[in-house]
Amino acid sequence: MAKVTSFGDAMKEMVSKKRALKNGLQTAKIEEVWQEVMGQAAKYTDKVQIIDRTLFISSSNGPFKNELFFQRNLIVERVNEAFGEKVIDKVVIN
């Protein structure tokens, strides 16, 4: 016997799956976008990932991390521009 689902519950489930898919695509694309945005400087990055509209950047290079810290607003602007939509609100540097 098929489970009966309300229209509202079906819509919530669809939106949830769409959001999960979109987050997965953004996560996969951020590596490519990061290379495009940073150019040769991307080689100093150990890892980049988007979690809950926050771009997390990991680097073991102290001077590079310091430069990233001062360029956070520009990074947000350029990454969102490269995606063609607002995907991140802030940057965290580790």
C-alpha positions in Angstrom: 0.0 0.0 0.0 1.4 3.4 -1.0 2.1 6.0 1.7 -0.2 9.0 1.5 1.7 12.3 1.7 0.2 15.8 2.0 1.0 18.3 -0.7 2.8 20.4 1.8 5.0 17.5 3.0 5.8 16.6 -0.6 6.8 20.2 -1.4 9.1 20.4 1.7 10.8 17.1 0.6 11.3 18.4 -2.9 12.8 21.7 -1.7 15.0 19.8 0.7 16.3 17.5 -2.1 16.8 20.4 -4.4 18.8 22.3 -1.8 21.0 19.3 -1.1 21.6 18.8 -4.8 22.5 22.5 -5.2 24.9 22.4 -2.2 26.5 19.3 -3.7 27.0 21.0 -7.1 28.4 24.2 -5.4 30.8 22.0 -3.4 32.0 20.3 -6.5 32.4 23.6 -8.5 34.2 25.6 -5.8 37.6 24.0 -6.6 37.3 25.1 -10.2 36.0 28.6 -9.3 38.7 29.0 -6.7 41.4 28.4 -9.4 39.7 30.9 -11.7 39.4 33.6 -8.9 42.9 33.1 -7.4 45.0 32.1 -10.4 48.5 31.0 -9.5 47.9 31.9 -5.8 45.4 29.0 -5.5 48.5 26.7 -5.2 49.0 27.9 -1.6 45.5 26.7 -0.7 45.2 23.3 1.0 41.4 23.0 0.8 38.3 25.1 0.0 34.7 24.2 0.7 31.3 25.8 1.0 29.2 25.0 4.1 26.0 26.9 4.9 26.9 29.9 2.6 30.4 30.2 4.2 33.6 29.6 2.2 36.2 27.8 4.3 39.7 28.2 3.1 42.6 26.2 4.6 46.2 27.0 4.0 49.5 26.2 5.8 51.1 29.3 4.4 51.0 32.1 7.0 51.6 35.1 4.8 49.0 33.8 2.3 46.5 33.3 5.1 47.1 36.9 6.3 46.5 38.3 2.8 43.3 36.3 2.5 42.1 37.7 5.8 42.4 41.2 4.5 40.8 40.3 1.1 37.7 38.5 2.5 35.1 41.0 1.2 36.7 40.9 -2.3 36.8 37.1 -2.2 33.1 37.0 -1.4 32.4 39.3 -4.3 34.6 37.5 -6.8 33.4 34.0 -5.9 29.7 35.0 -6.1 30.4 36.7 -9.4 32.1 33.5 -10.8 29.1 31.4 -9.7 26.7 34.0 -11.2 24.7 34.1 -8.0 25.1 34.8 -4.3 26.4 31.5 -2.9 28.5 32.7 0.0 28.1 35.4 2.6 31.4 35.1 4.4 34.9 33.7 4.4 36.6 31.8 7.2 40.4 31.2 6.9 42.0 28.3 8.7 
